[in-house]
Structures are given as C-alpha cells and as structure tokens.
C-alpha cells in the first residue's frame, strides 16, 4: 500500500516541482551594503535592518555570495 506522502512525492517529482521553501532572493541593494559591511563601514545588524533580513537569511546570503565570487 502506498501512503499519502509517497504518492505526493511521486506527483511532485513527475511535475518536476520539488516541494519546499522558495530560494532566497538577493535584495536589489545587496552589492552596495555587502561591500560596506566587508569594509567595516556598517554593522551587520544595520544591514539586516535596512534590507529587512533576518539573521539566518543574512548570513546565508553572505555564504552564497562568497562561494559564487
């Protein structure tokens, strides 16, 4: 017998849509404030307030940005 979770996964897989959270969108002014943050002209807390990011999201974006560059 197939349970509901298995059948839902099969449906999502066939539709090529994986269930879960959407990926993080990079804010429009990210480059500007990232550069200021790295130059120590602005604190991380201030960047989070300005860009309306939570702490976890902010540091995830930093990791993604540094890995891609």
C-alpha positions as CSV (number, residue, x, y, z in Angstrom):
1,X,0.0,0.0,0.0
2,X,1.3,3.5,-0.9
3,X,0.9,6.2,1.8
4,X,-0.1,9.8,1.0
5,X,3.4,11.1,1.4
6,X,4.9,8.7,-1.1
7,X,2.2,9.4,-3.7
8,X,2.5,13.2,-3.2
9,X,6.3,12.9,-3.7
10,X,5.7,11.0,-6.9
11,X,3.3,13.6,-8.2
12,X,5.7,16.4,-7.4
13,X,8.6,14.6,-9.0
14,X,6.7,14.0,-12.2
15,X,5.7,17.6,-12.3
16,X,9.4,18.5,-11.8
17,X,8.5,20.7,-8.9
18,X,10.2,19.8,-5.6
19,X,8.2,20.7,-2.5
20,X,9.9,23.0,0.0
21,X,10.7,26.6,0.6
22,X,11.5,29.0,-2.2
23,X,15.1,30.0,-2.6
24,X,16.3,33.3,-1.1
25,X,16.0,36.3,-3.4
26,X,19.0,38.6,-3.2
27,X,17.9,42.2,-2.3
28,X,18.4,44.9,-5.0
29,X,20.9,46.8,-3.0
30,X,22.8,43.8,-1.8
31,X,26.1,44.6,-3.5
32,X,26.3,48.1,-2.1
33,X,25.6,47.0,1.5
34,X,27.7,43.8,1.3
35,X,30.7,45.9,0.2
36,X,30.1,48.4,3.1
37,X,29.8,45.5,5.5
38,X,33.0,44.0,4.4
39,X,34.8,47.3,4.7
40,X,33.5,47.7,8.3
41,X,31.7,50.9,7.5
42,X,28.4,49.5,8.5
43,X,27.5,46.8,11.0
44,X,25.7,43.5,10.1
45,X,22.7,44.5,12.3
46,X,22.3,47.7,10.4
47,X,22.4,45.9,7.0
48,X,19.8,43.5,8.3
49,X,17.5,46.3,9.3
50,X,17.9,48.3,6.1
51,X,17.4,45.2,3.8
52,X,14.8,43.7,6.2
53,X,16.6,40.4,6.5
54,X,16.6,38.0,9.4
55,X,20.0,37.0,10.9
56,X,20.0,33.5,9.3
57,X,19.0,34.8,5.9
58,X,21.7,37.5,6.0
59,X,24.4,35.0,6.7
60,X,23.1,32.5,4.2
61,X,23.3,35.3,1.5
62,X,26.9,36.1,2.6
63,X,27.9,32.5,2.2
64,X,26.2,32.1,-1.2
65,X,27.7,35.4,-2.4
66,X,31.2,34.5,-1.3
67,X,31.0,31.0,-2.8
68,X,29.9,32.4,-6.1
69,X,32.7,35.0,-6.3
